Amino acid sequence: MASGSRKNSLKPALSVMSVGIEMGVAVAVGFFAGSWLDSRLGTEPWLMCVFVVFGIVAAFKGLWRTAKKYWDDGDGSGGANGDSGGGR
């Protein structure tokens, strides 16, 4: 039984740790996609900048999604009763 409870405690930790990798990959994909399009279209550095911004937005969207998942689950209420401290 100890291994089952350990797996249950590691799952959220691994999910949260993967956010950093997800953020780095999103920005890197934006950079390389924008650089490739710039080299093909001759628009350097504009598309690279645009796609890096898209990557940053995607990275923070992933961060927000993971954070919201654990904020809602953290107090056991599911965040539905308005006691989440969000001020709204």
N, C-alpha and C positions, 0 to 999 in steps of 0.2 A: 504493500500500500504506500510505502514511503516514496517509491518511484513515481506513482500516479500523482501524488500531491506535488512532487517536485516538477513534474511535467506541467501541471496546471499553473505553478508559480513562474515557470520559465517562459511560457507562451506570451504573457503580456510584456515581459522584459525584452524578449526578442523582437516583438512587434515594435516597441518603442525604439529599440536600438537600430532597427532597419530604416527609421526615418532619415537618419543622416546619410545613409547610402542612397536612399530614394532622392534626397535633395541634390546630392552631388551628381547623380546620373541625369536628373532632369536638366540641370544647368549645363552639363557637358554635352548632352544631346542637342540642346539649343545652340550651343556654341559651334559644334561641328556641323550641324545642319545649316546654320546661317553662313558659316565660312564656305561650305561647299556651294551653296547657292550664290554667294558673292563671287566666287571664282568662275562660276558658269555664266553669270549674268553681268559681271563687271560692275557691280554696285558696292564695292568694298568701301567702308566697313558697315554699311547701313543694315543689311539683312542680318549680319552677325549680331549687331546690337539689338535688333528687334527680337530675334530668336532667343537671345540670352535673357531678355526681359520675359519672354514667354516661359522660358525654363524656370526662372525665379518665381514667377506666378504659380506655375505648376508645382514647384517644390513647396511653396507655402500652403498651397491648397492641400497637398498631401500631409503636411505637418498639422494643419488645422483639422483635417479629417481624423487623424490619429488622436490628437489631443481631445477633440470633442467626444470621441468614442470612450476615452477613459475618464473624462469629466462626468459624462452621463452615467457611467457605471461605478464611479468612485464612491458615491454616498448611498448606493443601493436604491435610490428613488427613481432612477432613470431620467432625472431632470425634468419630469413632467409636472411637478407640483409647484414650480416657481421658487423653490428654496435653493437654487443653485448659486445664488450670490451674484448673478449677472447684472443686477440693477435694472432689469426691464420688467 
